[in-house]
Amino acid sequence: MRRLTVIAVLILTGSLLCAAQGTKISGWRAATEGELKNLLPARAPVQQERIETEMRTASGISNGHGKFVAGVVLITAGYSADGKYSHYFVTQVPLKIANFQLTPGAYVIGWERMEDGLNVKFYEATSGKLLGSVVATLNPAIIRVESFRVWPPGDRQLMQIGRFSFGYQIGD
């Protein structure tokens, strides 16, 4: 019986170490409030306008080596973007979302409610050119409703709008 207990403890310890190493290997973590304030503008350049952002809604991740993926809600009332865009988004690494790629740069996100989720669209921030869309589905594993959240790859590798989420992949 004692031998089985020792074996079980060794297996559990090994599993925990592998899980911890996997998190360290990915290296991505939630960005701090200070990092987000340095990265995201108080007024986001969207086409010919500079739209105010709501910094308390900012969310992002960092690889710990100066690279970030982050977004924030736009306050679009009174701007031409009202109803078309809802979030300002910055990536400093290539991303794959659904069937499209984002290169490092600034983007705006808009979404439309669908019967089974949200149709989330990504646009170039400077031109407004549509780059692609993804369906965000209701995620029962997410219990906290958030305006926007980027989950680190070691956790869920999701982007969240409200209670809806969609996956992403960090490129090379």
MIROFI-205412 format. One record per residue: x, y, z of N, C-alpha, C in turn; residue in one letter. Coordinates in steps of 0.02 Angstrom, whole numbers, plus 32768, in hexadecimal, padded with zeros to 4 digits. Layout:
XYZXYZXYZA ...
! end
This chain:
80297FC48000800080008000802C803F8000M 8061803D8028808E8077802C80AF80847FE9R 80C2804F7FC680E280557F8480B280777F53R 807280657F54804080857F28803980CF7F38L 803B80E17F77803681277F8B8071814E7F71T 80AD81337F7780EA81537F5E80E6815C7F13V 80D081297EF080C9812D7EA7809781637E94I 805E81647EB6802B81967EA7804581DD7EB3A 806A81E77EE9808782297EF880B9823C7EC1V 80E3820E7EAB8114821C7E7680F1822E7E34L 80BC820A7E23809782187DE68077825E7DEAI 8058826D7E23803882AE7E2C806C82E67E29L 80A482DD7E4980D983107E4880F3831B7E01T 80FE82E57DDD811482EA7D9880E2830E7D6DG 80A283007D76806D83227D4F806D836C7D5ES 8073837E7D9E807483C57DB080B083E97D94L 80EA83C97D95812783E77D79812083F17D2EL 810383C07D0B80FA83C77CC280CA84007CB4C 809484057CDA8064843B7CD08085847F7CDCA 80AE84837D1180D084C27D20810284D47CE9A 812684A27CD0815584AF7C9A813284C67C5BQ 80F884A87C4C80D184BC7C1180BD85057C15G 80A9851B7C50809785617C5980D4858E7C50T 810E85787C6C814A85A17C65816385A27C1EK 815C85697BFB817385667BB6814C85987B8CI 810A859A7B9580E385CA7B6E80F986117B7FS 8106861E7BC08120865E7BD580ED86977BD5G 80B3868D7BBA808186C27BB7805B86C77BF9W 804E87057C0D802B87137C4C7FFF874F7C41R 7FD2875B7C717FA887977C6D7FD387D57C73A 7FC688077C4B7FEA88477C4E7FD2886D7C8CA 7FFF88947CA97FED88BC7CE37FC988FB7CCDT 7FA8891B7CFC7F85895A7CEE7FB5898F7CD3E 7FF089937CEF802389C37CD8803989B57C91G 804489757C81805889627C3D802189757C0BE 7FE389687C1E7FAB89787BF17FA589C37BE6L 7FB089EB7C1B7FAD8A347C137FE58A4E7BE6K 801F8A2E7BE880568A417BBB804A8A2C7B73N 802789F57B69801D89D97B277FE189F77B02L 7FAA89FD7B257F6B8A127B067F618A5D7B0DL 7F4B8A7E7AD87F438AC77ADB7F038ADC7AFFP 7F048B177B1D7EC88B347B3B7E978B487B04A 7EB18B5B7ACA7E898B6A7A8E7EA68B407A55R 7E7E8B117A3E7E968AE27A0B7E8E8AFF79C5A 7EC28AFB799C7EBD8B1279577E948AE0792DP 7E578AF3791B7E2B8AC978F47E178AF078B6V 7E318ADC787D7E2A8AFF783E7E3F8B487848Q 7E138B78783C7E278BBE78447E168BDB7889Q 7DFF8BB178B67DEB8BC978F87E198BAF792FE 7E148BCE79687E388BB779A47E038BAC79D9R 7DF18B6D79E27DB88B5B7A0C7DCF8B487A52I 7DAE8B647A837DBF8B587AC97DB68B0E7ADBE 7DE38AF47B057DDF8AAE7B1C7DCB8AAD7B66T 7DB08A757B7A7D9B8A6B7BC07DCE8A3D7BE1E 7E038A5B7BFD7E3C8A347C167E2A8A007C4BM 7DF58A0A7C707DE489D87CA37DCE89967C84R 7DC089967C427DAC89597C1F7DE789387BFCT 7E2389557C007E5D893B7BDC7E7188F67BF6A 7E8688CD7BC77E9E888A7BD77ED488777BA5S 7F0488517BBB7F38883C7B8E7F6688087BACG 7F9387F07B837FC487BF7B99800987D67B82I 803C87BD7BA4808287CD7B9480AA878D7B96S 80DD878A7B6A810A87507B6B8143875B7B9DN 814387947BC0817787A27BF181B787BD7BD2G 81B887C47B8F81F287DD7B6B81DF88187B3FH 81AD883F7B54819C887B7B30816A88747AF8G 814C883A7AEF811988307ABC80D588297ADDK 80A2884A7ABF8060884C7ADD802A883E7AA9F 7FF188277AC27FB288227A9E7F7F88407ACEV 7F5B88757AB87F2E88977AE87EF688BA7AC3A 7EC288C87AE97E8988ED7ACD7E6689147B03G 7E3B89427AEC7E16896E7B197DD689847AF7V 7DA389937B1E7D6389AA7B037D6B89F37AEBV 7D4D8A017AB17D4A8A457A957D0A8A667AACL 7D0E8AA67ABB7CD28ACD7ACB7CBE8AF07A8AI 7C938AD07A627C878AE67A1E7C4C8B177A16T 7C278B247A4A7BED8B517A447C038B947A28A 7BE28BAA79F37BF38BEA79D57C278BE6799EG 7C438BAB79937C758BA1795E7C568B7A7925Y 7C758B7E78EA7C5C8B5878B17C638B0C78BDS 7C8D8AF878EA7C978AB178F97C5F8A947923A 7C338ABE793E7BFD8AA8796A7BD38A727946D 7BCE8A3879667BA78A0179497BD089D3791DG 7C0989E979057C3389BF78DA7C6C899F7902K 7C8D89C7792C7CC589AE79537CB589B3799DY 7CD0898379C37CC589847A0B7D0689827A33S 7D3C89697A147D7B895F7A387DB689747A0DH 7DEA898C7A2F7E2A899A7A107E5789607A25Y 7E7F894679F67EA6890A7A027EEC891179E6F 7F1E88FD7A0D7F64890279F87F8488BD7A01V 7FA988A879CF7FD2886C79D68019887C79BFT 8049886479E5808F886D79D380AE882C79BBQ 808487FA79B3809987B97997806587A47964V 8077877A7934804587617905801187377929P 7FD3873D79147F9C871579317F7586F378FAL 7F5C86B879097F2D869778DC7EEB86937902K 7EB786AD78E17E7486AA78FD7E47868D78C7I 7E25865678D77DFB863478A67E2486267867A 7E0F8641782E7E32863377EF7E59866F77D5N 7E69869F78017E9086DA77EB7EC986E7781AF 7EFA870C78017F37871D78277F3887687836Q 7F51877A78707F5F87BF78817FAA87C77889L 7FC687F77867800D880778708012883878AAT 804D884278C78053887478FC803888B878E4P 800E88D6790D7FF0891678FB7FB489277925G 7F90895A79107F55897379337F168964790BA 7EE2894F792E7EA4893A790F7E6989557936Y 7E2F895379177DF18960793A7DC589227931V 7D9C891779647D7088DD79657D2888F67968I 7CFD88D779437CB688E379477C9288A0794CG 7C5688A079657C328861796A7BE7886C795FW 7BC7883779477B7F8836793D7B6487F9795FE 7B2B8801797F7B0A87C979A17AED879A796DR 7AF8875A79787ADB8725794E7AAF86FA797BM 7A8A86CD795D7A5F86A179847A87867879B6E 7AC1865E79A07AE9863279CB7B29865179E5D 7B31869279E07B6F86B079F87B7986F679DCG 7BB9870779D27BCB874879B77BF4873E7978L 7BE8876679457C138768790A7C4487A07917N 7C82878E79277CB687BE793A7CE187CD78FCV 7CE7880D78EA7D0C882178AF7D49884A78C2K 7D80883D78A07DBF886178AA7DCD888D786EF 7DDE88CC787B7DED88FE78477E30891D7855Y 7E53893478217E8E895E782A7E77899F784CE 7E9C89B5787D7E8889F278A17E8F8A307875A 7EC38A33784C7ED08A7078257EA38A7777E9T 7E918A3F77C97E6A8A43778B7E218A2C7793S 7E138A0577C67DCF89E977CE7DC389AD77A1G 7DF7899377817DF1895A77547DE2891A777DK 7DAD88F677687D9B88B877897DCF8883777AL 7DE8886177AF7E1C882E77A67E0187E777B0L 7DCD87E077D67DB1879E77E27D7F879F781BG 7D5C876878237D2C876378597D2E871D7877S 7D14871978B47D1386DA78D97CD286DA7902V 7CB6869F790B7C7A869979357C90868B797DV 7C7B86B679A97C8786AC79F17C49868A7A0EA 7C5386537A2F7C1C862D7A4A7C1786367A96T 7BDB86297AAF7BD0862C7AF77BFC85F77B18L 7C23860C7B497C5285DE7B697C3C85D17BB1N 7C2085967BBE7C0785877C027C3E85827C36P 7C7D857A7C217CB585767C507CC785BB7C6BA 7CB185EF7C497CC086337C5F7C85864C7C89I 7C93865A7CC87C5C866F7CF57C5C86BA7D01I 7C9286DB7CF17C9787237CFC7C8E87477CB9R 7C5C87717CB47C5087987C777C8187D27C76V 7CA587DA7C3E7CD588107C387CCC88337BF5E 7CD988747BF37CD4889A7BB57D04887F7B81S 7D40886D7B977D7288517B6B7DA888307B96F 7DBE87F57B807DF487D47BA47E1B87A87B74R 7E5D87AD7B797E8A87807B557EA5874F7B89V 7E98870F7B807EB186DC7BAD7EF686C57B94W 7F2786BC7BC17F6986A47BAC7F65865D7B90P 7F92864B7B637F9186087B457F9385D07B78P 7FB685D97BAF7FBA85A47BE27F7985997C07G 7F4B85CA7C047F0B85C37C277ED585A87BF7D 7EBD85D37BCB7E8785BE7B9F7E9385CF7B55R 7EC185FA7B457ED086107B017E9086267ADEQ 7E6C86537B007E2D866E7AE77E2D86BA7AEBL 7E0286D87AC37DF0871E7ACB7DA7871E7ADDM 7D9587487B0D7D5287487B297D32878C7B20Q 7CF4878D7B087CCA87C97B067C8A87B67B29I 7C7C87D67B627C4187C37B897C49877C7BA3G 7C1987517B927C1D870A7BA57C3086DE7B69R 7C4386FE7B327C5386DB7AF47C9F86D97AEAF 7CB786A57AC87CFF86A07ABE7D0F867F7A7BS 7D4C868A7A657D67866A7A297DB1865F7A34F 7DCC862E7A117E12861C7A197E40864579EDG 7E7F864379FE7EB4866379D77EF3863A79DEY 7F22864479B17F64862479B57F99865879AAQ 7FCD865579D28006868279CA803586647997I 8047868C796580748675793080BD867E7943G 80E8866D791481308674791F814986B9790FD 
! end
